[in-house]
Each structure stands twice: as C-alpha cells, then as structure tokens.
C-alpha cells in the first residue's frame, strides 16, 4: 500500500502514538479520521494536520453503535477506508490484592473493555467496510494495525489487568489475520516498550533517566516517531501479515 493512498481511522489519534501516526501519514499524502474523547486536543490536532486532511470524531471505542456510526462518517469524509490503526488505550494499573483489598472487578473490566474489546470493536467495523474495497497489489483491500505492549509478555506487578488486555490483543492477531485473509485484509500488531508519553513527561528527570538506562540499545525511551515509522513500514510491506512486532530496544521488564 502506498502511503499517499492511505485513508485511515486512528483511535487515540489526538495525542501520543496515535497523533504521531496521523502526522506521518498526512505528511506522505494520506488522510486520517481521528477517534478520541478529548475535544480540545482533537481541535488542535486537526488544525495542525489540516482540515482537508483530518477530521476529529468523539468516539468511545468500546461502544459498538457509536463506532459503527463513526466508521460510516469517517468513510464519507475520507472518500474510502483502507487502514484502521488502534492506538486508544488506558494503563489500568492496580494490584490484585492492594492495600485497600482486592482489586475492584470494575477496574479490570474497564481496562479490558478499552484496550481489548475496543480494539476488536473498531477492527471488525473497519473490516466490514474494507471488504468492499477494490483490490490492490496482491489483492489487498485494507490493513488493520493494533497496539499491544511488551507488558503482554512481561507484565509487572500491578499490571495484571493491563497485561491481560494487551495479551488478548496479541492473541487475536493471528486468528483475525487468518480469517480476514480471504477479503485481502491484513492484520498486524505492534508491542511497544517504554515510550515518551504525557505520563512520562510528568515524571522527575531522575526517573526518566533511570527508565532510559534500563533499555539496552538505544538507551533512550521510544519516540512516537519510531512507532509511526514502523506503522508506515507495515502498511508498505504487503507480505507482512499476522505478526506482532516488539518495538522496545531489547527491553525486558523486571517484576516491578
């Protein structure tokens, strides 16, 4: 897929990794629809990307009807839909047995609903649209990229909910890719390590340096641009399918 032909829905698209992907795609001539819940950041993102290249939609990714409606609206704005990029997610930190007692089940459910159910919800709604696209190179009609985390493999203490939700994203990648292959829709997942996020920006400099020092090479936190570059590569390589790619500088998380 040529990036100039990309017509993408990006969840979590108004900040962080999602915004970096949007900027990368628009710079290459693509158009994007940003699904998120922050209206102020949405307006700022669209202003920076250009109103002819981007539009913001206030969407809860775990709401089936809202996502289906927003996918239709995004399709109309974009003039088609051939990429779904799932970046929406929440950390959902909390111990199974904390100082206040067992973790409330609602906390676990909420994390899984956004990170896993939300990713599936957007993917299946987007695939429903993509299946009708005209086939391109190798019969390709669309690409779905989900965002997991290295916590799916090495979840730390306090990350039971987060790791479970991201592990689910990893686990559904191959069966979804296998099923959608008959429509010419590829499915891949990126599992990023420790990246610069608004949360990291608010940490003391000593903590930031400690995090960076724990990464073998390069010894720095991941940049959103690193993530966006990998997205571009996945879109461009038609033979890459059903794969989860760790993007972490060889990091392996300690227990805590």
Backbone as CSV, one residue per row, in Angstrom:
resi,resn,N_x,N_y,N_z,CA_x,CA_y,CA_z,C_x,C_y,C_z
1,UNK,0.835,-1.196,0.000,0.000,0.000,0.000,0.876,1.255,0.000
2,UNK,0.604,2.142,-0.915,1.297,3.419,-0.945,0.717,4.338,0.132
3,UNK,1.593,4.996,0.899,1.100,5.836,1.987,0.263,7.006,1.482
4,UNK,0.514,7.430,0.267,-0.268,8.536,-0.294,-1.723,8.135,-0.542
5,UNK,-1.974,6.823,-0.605,-3.335,6.339,-0.851,-4.056,5.963,0.438
6,UNK,-3.406,6.137,1.590,-3.985,5.726,2.869,-5.187,6.601,3.239
7,UNK,-6.243,5.926,3.620,-7.432,6.568,4.177,-7.679,5.855,5.504
8,UNK,-7.242,6.481,6.595,-7.111,5.774,7.864,-7.994,6.314,8.978
9,UNK,-8.548,5.390,9.748,-9.143,5.700,11.042,-8.080,5.400,12.096
10,UNK,-7.827,6.361,12.978,-6.826,6.195,14.031,-7.489,6.448,15.369
11,UNK,-7.556,5.421,16.216,-8.122,5.623,17.545,-7.020,6.137,18.478
12,UNK,-7.425,6.915,19.466,-6.428,7.572,20.308,-5.590,8.516,19.472
13,UNK,-6.208,9.102,18.461,-5.462,9.824,17.435,-5.115,11.268,17.710
14,UNK,-5.518,11.814,18.861,-5.283,13.248,19.071,-4.039,13.533,19.916
15,UNK,-3.328,12.485,20.351,-2.116,12.703,21.143,-1.242,11.452,21.080
16,UNK,-0.022,11.573,21.562,0.865,10.423,21.709,1.123,9.663,20.433
17,UNK,1.094,8.337,20.535,1.408,7.479,19.401,0.432,7.691,18.247
18,UNK,-0.848,7.818,18.564,-1.859,7.988,17.524,-1.648,9.251,16.718
19,UNK,-1.349,10.353,17.385,-1.117,11.618,16.678,0.138,11.533,15.824
20,UNK,1.171,10.860,16.325,2.401,10.700,15.548,2.131,9.929,14.259
21,UNK,1.293,8.890,14.346,0.926,8.135,13.152,0.165,9.030,12.180
22,UNK,-0.771,9.810,12.705,-1.540,10.712,11.852,-0.626,11.703,11.136
23,UNK,0.308,12.274,11.862,1.235,13.236,11.261,2.076,12.587,10.169
24,UNK,2.537,11.357,10.424,3.361,10.639,9.461,2.570,10.342,8.180
25,UNK,1.350,9.898,8.329,0.547,9.544,7.170,0.152,10.774,6.352
26,UNK,-0.239,11.826,7.039,-0.628,13.053,6.337,0.568,13.649,5.599
27,UNK,1.747,13.581,6.202,2.955,14.097,5.550,3.254,13.350,4.259
28,UNK,2.782,12.093,4.183,3.007,11.287,2.973,1.838,11.375,1.983
29,UNK,0.873,12.222,2.288,-0.244,12.421,1.368,-1.521,11.707,1.731
30,UNK,-1.545,11.029,2.889,-2.737,10.310,3.306,-3.756,11.211,3.983
31,UNK,-4.925,10.648,4.279,-5.979,11.352,5.009,-6.350,10.523,6.239
32,UNK,-6.745,11.199,7.316,-6.997,10.494,8.570,-8.270,10.971,9.255
33,UNK,-8.909,10.039,9.938,-10.035,10.337,10.824,-9.591,9.959,12.230
34,UNK,-9.647,10.909,13.145,-9.140,10.727,14.499,-10.282,10.423,15.456
35,UNK,-10.274,9.225,16.045,-11.276,8.832,17.034,-10.675,9.014,18.427
36,UNK,-11.328,9.814,19.257,-10.825,10.046,20.616,-11.935,10.660,21.441
37,UNK,-11.608,11.033,22.684,-12.616,11.583,23.596,-12.252,12.965,24.125
38,UNK,-11.188,13.566,23.601,-10.751,14.883,24.062,-10.994,15.909,22.959
39,UNK,-12.084,16.662,23.093,-12.473,17.602,22.043,-11.445,18.706,21.827
40,UNK,-10.866,19.211,22.904,-9.883,20.297,22.769,-8.646,19.827,22.004
41,UNK,-8.122,18.660,22.390,-6.953,18.122,21.689,-7.317,17.725,20.266
42,UNK,-8.541,17.306,20.075,-8.986,16.957,18.735,-8.956,18.158,17.813
43,UNK,-9.450,19.285,18.308,-9.449,20.502,17.504,-8.027,20.955,17.190
44,UNK,-7.145,20.847,18.182,-5.745,21.238,17.981,-5.073,20.325,16.962
45,UNK,-5.328,19.034,17.062,-4.725,18.078,16.138,-5.163,18.343,14.707
46,UNK,-6.445,18.568,14.498,-6.964,18.813,13.152,-6.402,20.115,12.585
47,UNK,-6.285,21.117,13.440,-5.719,22.393,12.982,-4.285,22.205,12.502
48,UNK,-3.533,21.372,13.202,-2.147,21.130,12.811,-2.009,20.276,11.565
49,UNK,-2.940,19.339,11.395,-2.874,18.421,10.252,-3.509,19.003,8.994
50,UNK,-4.480,19.889,9.183,-5.197,20.478,8.053,-6.599,19.917,7.951
51,UNK,-7.587,20.785,7.860,-8.985,20.339,7.851,-9.345,19.546,6.603
52,UNK,-8.548,19.672,5.555,-8.798,18.892,4.346,-8.202,17.493,4.432
53,UNK,-7.306,17.289,5.413,-6.619,16.001,5.561,-7.026,15.235,6.806
54,UNK,-7.696,15.898,7.741,-8.012,15.242,9.010,-9.339,15.731,9.559
55,UNK,-10.017,14.842,10.254,-11.246,15.209,10.954,-11.299,14.439,12.269
56,UNK,-11.811,15.096,13.290,-11.921,14.507,14.627,-13.338,14.016,14.876
57,UNK,-13.434,12.829,15.508,-14.725,12.261,15.891,-14.663,11.868,17.369
58,UNK,-15.620,12.352,18.158,-15.687,11.980,19.566,-16.324,10.595,19.653
59,UNK,-15.504,9.589,19.957,-15.964,8.203,19.912,-15.411,7.409,21.091
60,UNK,-16.288,6.685,21.759,-15.890,5.701,22.762,-15.689,4.381,22.031
61,UNK,-14.453,3.890,21.969,-14.161,2.720,21.144,-14.847,1.450,21.618
62,UNK,-15.304,1.408,22.852,-15.979,0.213,23.363,-17.493,0.252,23.146
63,UNK,-17.983,1.304,22.505,-19.410,1.449,22.205,-19.665,0.970,20.781
64,UNK,-20.323,-0.169,20.627,-20.491,-0.783,19.307,-21.237,0.114,18.329
65,UNK,-22.362,0.665,18.744,-23.161,1.502,17.845,-22.437,2.791,17.482
66,UNK,-21.768,3.398,18.468,-21.054,4.648,18.212,-19.908,4.438,17.235
67,UNK,-19.187,3.339,17.381,-18.074,3.052,16.472,-18.583,2.793,15.060
68,UNK,-19.633,2.007,14.931,-20.185,1.712,13.604,-20.616,2.989,12.896
69,UNK,-21.271,3.891,13.629,-21.718,5.147,13.040,-20.531,6.026,12.656
70,UNK,-19.525,6.086,13.533,-18.351,6.917,13.258,-17.548,6.372,12.078
71,UNK,-17.475,5.050,11.936,-16.784,4.456,10.788,-17.468,4.891,9.485
72,UNK,-18.784,4.893,9.479,-19.519,5.336,8.290,-19.225,6.796,7.982
73,UNK,-19.225,7.635,9.019,-18.958,9.064,8.820,-17.523,9.295,8.368
74,UNK,-16.601,8.545,8.950,-15.199,8.672,8.560,-15.008,8.249,7.112
75,UNK,-15.664,7.178,6.715,-15.594,6.698,5.336,-16.029,7.781,4.360
76,UNK,-17.107,8.485,4.708,-17.599,9.558,3.842,-16.597,10.700,3.756
77,UNK,-16.024,11.091,4.883,-15.041,12.185,4.879,-13.783,11.807,4.113
78,UNK,-13.296,10.595,4.362,-12.038,10.155,3.755,-12.180,9.810,2.283
79,UNK,-13.402,9.518,1.846,-13.593,9.054,0.481,-13.161,7.610,0.332
80,UNK,-13.312,6.850,1.408,-12.902,5.451,1.449,-12.280,5.129,2.790
81,UNK,-11.964,3.868,2.999,-11.316,3.437,4.241,-10.490,2.193,3.953
82,UNK,-9.176,2.286,4.133,-8.324,1.117,3.895,-7.341,0.836,5.024
83,UNK,-7.364,1.645,6.093,-6.481,1.418,7.242,-7.238,1.706,8.535
84,UNK,-7.102,0.802,9.498,-7.582,1.045,10.859,-6.394,0.886,11.796
85,UNK,-6.074,1.938,12.521,-4.928,1.958,13.429,-5.436,2.143,14.842
86,UNK,-5.356,1.098,15.659,-5.843,1.156,17.037,-4.734,1.592,17.989
87,UNK,-4.816,2.825,18.473,-3.866,3.333,19.462,-4.536,3.687,20.783
88,UNK,-5.859,3.673,20.832,-6.561,4.026,22.064,-6.286,2.991,23.140
89,UNK,-5.999,3.456,24.343,-5.748,2.522,25.430,-5.581,3.249,26.759
90,UNK,-5.758,2.496,27.841,-5.563,3.031,29.184,-4.630,2.106,29.951
91,UNK,-3.948,2.644,30.966,-2.960,1.869,31.705,-3.599,0.863,32.650
92,UNK,-4.600,1.280,33.375,-5.312,0.351,34.255,-4.438,-0.284,35.324
93,UNK,-3.586,0.515,35.973,-2.681,-0.022,36.987,-3.437,-0.345,38.270
94,UNK,-3.021,-1.412,38.930,-3.629,-1.779,40.202,-3.282,-3.208,40.570
95,UNK,-3.008,-3.430,41.854,-2.652,-4.773,42.318,-3.887,-5.633,42.511
96,UNK,-3.725,-6.914,42.287,-4.818,-7.854,42.506,-5.252,-7.803,43.973
97,UNK,-4.264,-7.770,44.871,-4.525,-7.587,46.296,-3.760,-6.349,46.759
98,UNK,-4.451,-5.229,46.802,-3.817,-3.976,47.193,-4.035,-3.649,48.654
99,UNK,-3.552,-2.494,49.067,-3.690,-2.078,50.458,-5.150,-1.887,50.853
100,UNK,-5.990,-1.566,49.870,-7.410,-1.355,50.141,-8.216,-2.644,49.991
101,UNK,-7.512,-3.735,49.692,-8.204,-5.002,49.483,-8.087,-5.450,48.041
102,UNK,-8.871,-6.466,47.646,-8.809,-6.966,46.269,-9.180,-5.877,45.258
103,UNK,-8.596,-5.968,44.077,-8.914,-5.020,43.012,-10.403,-5.085,42.676
104,UNK,-11.085,-3.941,42.620,-12.485,-3.961,42.193,-12.580,-4.525,40.776
105,UNK,-13.515,-5.405,40.557,-13.642,-6.035,39.246,-13.883,-5.006,38.149
106,UNK,-14.528,-3.908,38.502,-14.807,-2.869,37.505,-13.518,-2.305,36.914
107,UNK,-12.451,-2.249,37.717,-11.176,-1.753,37.207,-10.599,-2.672,36.152
108,UNK,-10.659,-3.970,36.414,-10.180,-4.955,35.433,-11.041,-4.916,34.177
109,UNK,-12.334,-4.897,34.365,-13.256,-4.894,33.230,-13.071,-3.646,32.369
110,UNK,-12.880,-2.498,33.010,-12.727,-1.252,32.266,-11.495,-1.255,31.390
111,UNK,-10.392,-1.792,31.923,-9.157,-1.857,31.153,-9.309,-2.776,29.949
112,UNK,-9.909,-3.935,30.167,-10.117,-4.883,29.070,-11.102,-4.320,28.037
113,UNK,-12.108,-3.604,28.494,-13.097,-3.041,27.570,-12.472,-2.043,26.606
114,UNK,-11.592,-1.197,27.096,-10.969,-0.206,26.223,-9.879,-0.841,25.363
115,UNK,-8.938,-1.524,25.999,-7.749,-1.993,25.296,-7.999,-3.175,24.368
116,UNK,-8.798,-4.116,24.801,-9.035,-5.319,24.002,-10.361,-5.256,23.248
117,UNK,-11.451,-5.082,23.971,-12.763,-5.039,23.324,-12.848,-3.853,22.366
118,UNK,-12.298,-2.715,22.781,-12.311,-1.543,21.909,-11.542,-1.776,20.625
119,UNK,-10.383,-2.424,20.720,-9.588,-2.718,19.525,-10.352,-3.644,18.579
120,UNK,-10.974,-4.696,19.145,-11.762,-5.615,18.327,-12.953,-4.900,17.698
121,UNK,-13.614,-4.069,18.476,-14.803,-3.362,18.009,-14.502,-2.508,16.787
122,UNK,-13.410,-1.752,16.844,-13.027,-0.896,15.724,-12.558,-1.745,14.536
123,UNK,-11.795,-2.793,14.826,-11.268,-3.642,13.758,-12.387,-4.291,12.951
124,UNK,-13.378,-4.830,13.617,-14.435,-5.544,12.888,-15.325,-4.578,12.121
125,UNK,-15.555,-3.377,12.677,-16.352,-2.390,11.958,-15.604,-1.872,10.727
126,UNK,-14.292,-1.677,10.878,-13.483,-1.224,9.742,-13.400,-2.307,8.673
127,UNK,-13.213,-3.560,9.100,-13.122,-4.668,8.147,-14.408,-4.808,7.349
128,UNK,-15.531,-4.542,7.985,-16.814,-4.620,7.302,-16.868,-3.647,6.137
129,UNK,-16.233,-2.499,6.284,-16.139,-1.522,5.195,-15.072,-1.917,4.182
130,UNK,-13.918,-2.345,4.664,-12.787,-2.645,3.784,-13.068,-3.784,2.817
131,UNK,-13.900,-4.732,3.221,-14.143,-5.905,2.379,-14.711,-5.534,1.011
132,UNK,-15.286,-4.343,0.908,-15.896,-3.903,-0.346,-14.945,-3.062,-1.196
133,UNK,-13.731,-2.814,-0.713,-12.765,-2.022,-1.481,-12.329,-2.765,-2.736
134,UNK,-11.909,-2.007,-3.724,-11.304,-2.606,-4.911,-9.941,-3.159,-4.531
135,UNK,-9.640,-4.359,-4.953,-8.376,-4.999,-4.590,-7.195,-4.318,-5.261
136,UNK,-6.118,-4.139,-4.474,-4.897,-3.545,-4.988,-3.830,-4.599,-5.204
137,UNK,-2.574,-4.233,-4.927,-1.463,-5.160,-5.098,-1.665,-6.417,-4.259
138,UNK,-1.472,-7.581,-4.874,-1.639,-8.881,-4.208,-3.057,-9.099,-3.697
139,UNK,-4.010,-8.336,-4.227,-5.392,-8.494,-3.779,-5.714,-7.790,-2.479
140,UNK,-4.849,-6.891,-2.059,-5.043,-6.210,-0.771,-6.187,-5.207,-0.824
141,UNK,-7.017,-5.250,0.235,-8.129,-4.302,0.347,-8.026,-3.417,1.592
142,UNK,-7.181,-3.808,2.535,-7.074,-2.996,3.736,-6.081,-3.569,4.722
143,UNK,-5.752,-2.754,5.727,-4.799,-3.150,6.765,-5.327,-2.699,8.122
144,UNK,-5.261,-3.600,9.089,-5.594,-3.279,10.475,-4.328,-3.446,11.302
145,UNK,-3.995,-2.421,12.080,-2.832,-2.493,12.975,-3.309,-2.195,14.394
146,UNK,-3.044,-3.120,15.306,-3.399,-2.936,16.709,-2.157,-2.597,17.526
147,UNK,-2.375,-2.016,18.685,-1.277,-1.692,19.593,-1.391,-2.530,20.853
148,UNK,-0.372,-3.349,21.101,-0.300,-4.142,22.327,0.724,-3.466,23.250
149,UNK,1.597,-4.238,23.863,2.630,-3.721,24.753,3.546,-4.878,25.111
150,UNK,4.790,-4.564,25.458,5.662,-5.639,25.934,5.155,-6.192,27.263
151,UNK,4.246,-5.461,27.904,3.614,-5.987,29.125,2.764,-7.214,28.826
152,UNK,2.411,-7.432,27.575,1.690,-8.648,27.199,2.544,-9.874,27.461
153,UNK,3.866,-9.698,27.447,4.810,-10.799,27.656,5.440,-10.762,29.046
154,UNK,5.722,-9.564,29.547,6.412,-9.415,30.836,5.710,-8.392,31.714
155,UNK,4.430,-8.627,31.956,3.693,-7.699,32.790,4.297,-7.599,34.184
156,UNK,4.354,-6.378,34.683,4.938,-6.142,36.009,3.873,-6.226,37.104
157,UNK,4.342,-6.239,38.338,3.423,-6.214,39.478,2.543,-4.973,39.368
158,UNK,1.261,-5.154,39.490,0.325,-4.049,39.346,-0.221,-3.906,37.935
159,UNK,0.207,-4.802,37.037,-0.239,-4.713,35.640,-1.077,-5.913,35.206
160,UNK,-1.694,-6.597,36.120,-2.466,-7.783,35.745,-3.548,-7.453,34.720
161,UNK,-4.291,-6.388,34.961,-5.362,-6.008,34.040,-4.795,-5.537,32.709
162,UNK,-3.780,-4.689,32.785,-3.177,-4.136,31.561,-2.548,-5.240,30.721
163,UNK,-1.779,-6.113,31.366,-1.117,-7.201,30.650,-2.141,-8.152,30.035
164,UNK,-3.210,-8.441,30.755,-4.249,-9.322,30.224,-4.892,-8.713,28.985
165,UNK,-5.172,-7.417,29.040,-5.819,-6.759,27.897,-4.900,-6.736,26.685
166,UNK,-3.616,-6.467,26.901,-2.671,-6.411,25.787,-2.311,-7.811,25.295
167,UNK,-2.286,-8.786,26.209,-2.077,-10.165,25.790,-3.197,-10.635,24.879
168,UNK,-4.412,-10.185,25.162,-5.543,-10.511,24.306,-5.390,-9.932,22.917
169,UNK,-4.858,-8.714,22.841,-4.619,-8.083,21.539,-3.619,-8.906,20.729
170,UNK,-2.545,-9.346,21.394,-1.553,-10.185,20.716,-2.186,-11.486,20.241
171,UNK,-2.962,-12.118,21.106,-3.524,-13.435,20.801,-4.541,-13.404,19.667
172,UNK,-5.256,-12.303,19.494,-6.264,-12.264,18.434,-5.677,-11.873,17.081
173,UNK,-4.406,-11.478,17.049,-3.806,-11.009,15.804,-3.798,-12.090,14.720
174,UNK,-3.256,-13.259,15.034,-3.149,-14.312,14.022,-4.509,-14.859,13.581
175,UNK,-5.409,-15.217,14.504,-6.703,-15.721,14.031,-7.478,-14.683,13.224
176,UNK,-7.369,-13.412,13.588,-8.056,-12.380,12.819,-7.427,-12.242,11.431
177,UNK,-6.093,-12.309,11.374,-5.408,-12.225,10.082,-5.791,-13.401,9.196
178,UNK,-5.862,-14.577,9.780,-6.237,-15.758,9.009,-7.664,-15.641,8.464
179,UNK,-8.568,-15.176,9.294,-9.965,-15.072,8.865,-10.156,-14.016,7.785
180,UNK,-9.517,-12.856,7.968,-9.734,-11.745,7.039,-8.895,-11.851,5.772
181,UNK,-8.029,-12.860,5.713,-7.185,-13.015,4.532,-8.014,-13.219,3.268
182,UNK,-9.170,-13.867,3.388,-9.980,-14.108,2.192,-10.568,-12.828,1.613
183,UNK,-10.558,-11.761,2.423,-11.015,-10.462,1.934,-9.844,-9.568,1.488
184,UNK,-8.625,-10.066,1.661,-7.461,-9.251,1.321,-7.172,-8.185,2.363
185,UNK,-7.513,-8.482,3.612,-7.273,-7.536,4.712,-6.190,-8.108,5.620
186,UNK,-5.095,-7.376,5.779,-4.009,-7.809,6.648,-4.231,-7.302,8.073
187,UNK,-3.715,-8.067,9.053,-3.812,-7.680,10.461,-2.459,-7.886,11.121
188,UNK,-1.917,-6.833,11.701,-0.656,-6.904,12.433,-0.780,-6.121,13.740
189,UNK,0.158,-6.360,14.640,0.159,-5.694,15.943,1.562,-5.211,16.272
190,UNK,1.646,-4.062,16.902,2.910,-3.536,17.417,2.862,-3.585,18.935
191,UNK,3.922,-4.118,19.540,4.028,-4.177,21.005,5.152,-3.239,21.437
192,UNK,4.843,-1.968,21.709,5.894,-1.013,22.066,6.405,-1.211,23.489
193,UNK,7.630,-0.778,23.704,8.221,-0.789,25.031,7.888,0.504,25.760
194,UNK,8.883,1.088,26.421,8.664,2.311,27.194,8.849,3.512,26.275
195,UNK,7.764,4.218,25.995,7.771,5.335,25.066,7.477,6.648,25.784
196,UNK,7.922,7.726,25.158,7.582,9.053,25.661,6.085,9.260,25.546
197,UNK,5.443,9.511,26.652,4.018,9.788,26.705,3.803,10.970,27.640
198,UNK,2.604,11.547,27.661,2.331,12.605,28.630,2.619,12.181,30.064
199,UNK,2.381,10.900,30.376,2.646,10.398,31.725,4.138,10.460,32.035
200,UNK,4.962,10.058,31.089,6.411,10.094,31.287,6.906,11.528,31.384
201,UNK,6.334,12.422,30.618,6.731,13.836,30.658,6.591,14.421,32.057
202,UNK,5.615,13.919,32.817,5.376,14.444,34.149,6.231,13.815,35.232
203,UNK,7.044,12.837,34.869,7.908,12.183,35.848,9.160,13.014,36.115
204,UNK,9.740,12.890,37.319,11.006,13.582,37.600,12.088,13.141,36.616
205,UNK,13.022,14.036,36.332,14.069,13.741,35.365,14.874,12.506,35.759
206,UNK,15.110,12.322,37.065,15.880,11.164,37.527,15.168,9.862,37.166
207,UNK,13.836,9.855,37.256,13.061,8.669,36.909,13.129,8.422,35.407
208,UNK,13.055,9.488,34.636,13.159,9.364,33.184,14.511,8.782,32.778
209,UNK,15.564,9.257,33.422,16.904,8.767,33.114,17.056,7.304,33.510
210,UNK,16.443,6.927,34.624,16.504,5.548,35.073,15.803,4.623,34.087
211,UNK,14.654,5.055,33.585,13.928,4.265,32.596,14.756,4.103,31.326
212,UNK,15.358,5.195,30.886,16.162,5.150,29.660,17.369,4.234,29.827
213,UNK,17.989,4.260,31.013,19.186,3.451,31.264,18.876,1.962,31.263
214,UNK,17.626,1.591,31.492,17.249,0.177,31.530,17.081,-0.424,30.142
215,UNK,17.143,0.415,29.117,16.948,-0.050,27.741,18.303,-0.340,27.120
216,UNK,18.561,-1.566,26.672,19.890,-1.952,26.174,20.416,-1.059,25.055
217,UNK,19.673,-0.943,23.953,20.117,-0.067,22.867,18.973,0.173,21.894
218,UNK,18.793,1.428,21.483,19.470,2.600,22.044,18.935,2.924,23.431
219,UNK,19.805,3.410,24.308,19.441,3.654,25.705,18.673,4.960,25.840
220,UNK,17.467,4.935,25.339,16.556,6.082,25.419,15.133,5.549,25.343
221,UNK,14.204,6.376,25.758,12.815,5.988,25.611,12.411,6.044,24.139
222,UNK,11.449,5.228,23.777,10.972,5.265,22.410,10.300,6.589,22.097
223,UNK,10.456,7.020,20.873,9.820,8.249,20.409,8.567,7.893,19.609
224,UNK,7.524,8.707,19.707,6.342,8.442,18.889,6.675,8.300,17.411
225,UNK,7.709,9.022,16.970,8.117,8.935,15.565,8.636,7.534,15.216
226,UNK,9.274,6.857,16.194,9.728,5.481,15.969,8.533,4.570,15.681
227,UNK,7.494,4.761,16.452,6.268,3.970,16.289,5.627,4.253,14.939
228,UNK,5.511,5.533,14.600,4.872,5.918,13.342,5.638,5.387,12.137
229,UNK,6.952,5.368,12.238,7.774,4.847,11.153,7.497,3.370,10.918
230,UNK,7.342,2.603,12.003,7.041,1.183,11.874,5.661,0.973,11.257
231,UNK,4.707,1.797,11.627,3.377,1.720,11.021,3.489,1.903,9.509
232,UNK,4.266,2.892,9.096,4.452,3.129,7.667,5.054,1.931,6.956
233,UNK,6.025,1.272,7.618,6.652,0.089,7.030,5.653,-1.051,6.887
234,UNK,4.856,-1.278,7.935,3.859,-2.346,7.895,2.865,-2.112,6.755
235,UNK,2.425,-0.879,6.600,1.473,-0.564,5.533,2.079,-0.823,4.162
236,UNK,3.367,-0.539,4.034,4.015,-0.655,2.733,4.430,-2.054,2.344
237,UNK,4.545,-2.965,3.312,5.012,-4.327,3.033,3.819,-5.292,3.029
238,UNK,3.330,-5.598,1.846,2.113,-6.394,1.710,2.256,-7.810,2.257
239,UNK,3.484,-8.323,2.353,3.683,-9.696,2.795,3.719,-9.832,4.312
240,UNK,3.685,-8.720,5.009,3.725,-8.739,6.469,2.299,-8.870,6.998
241,UNK,2.006,-10.022,7.578,0.632,-10.299,7.995,0.626,-11.267,9.181
242,UNK,-0.319,-11.052,10.100,-0.488,-11.946,11.243,0.642,-11.876,12.249
243,UNK,1.375,-10.782,12.267,2.591,-10.684,13.085,2.444,-9.646,14.189
244,UNK,3.069,-9.938,15.341,3.224,-8.950,16.404,4.698,-8.584,16.494
245,UNK,5.004,-7.311,16.377,6.381,-6.823,16.362,6.664,-6.054,17.652
246,UNK,7.660,-6.515,18.401,8.107,-5.771,19.583,8.956,-4.593,19.126
247,UNK,8.652,-3.431,19.676,9.415,-2.218,19.360,9.889,-1.655,20.690
248,UNK,11.047,-2.167,21.183,11.397,-1.894,22.567,12.884,-1.751,22.859
249,UNK,13.744,-1.716,21.833,15.178,-1.568,22.107,15.747,-2.706,22.910
250,UNK,15.178,-3.915,22.782,15.612,-5.119,23.513,15.319,-5.069,25.003
251,UNK,14.328,-4.254,25.387,13.933,-4.167,26.797,13.214,-5.438,27.245
252,UNK,13.480,-5.873,28.456,12.715,-6.925,29.104,12.344,-6.418,30.488
253,UNK,11.071,-6.342,30.775,10.594,-5.729,32.010,10.915,-6.588,33.234
254,UNK,11.371,-5.940,34.287,11.595,-6.606,35.566,10.249,-6.789,36.273
255,UNK,10.201,-7.591,37.344,8.933,-7.805,38.035,8.261,-6.516,38.511
256,UNK,9.089,-5.523,38.882,8.495,-4.247,39.313,9.503,-3.131,39.122
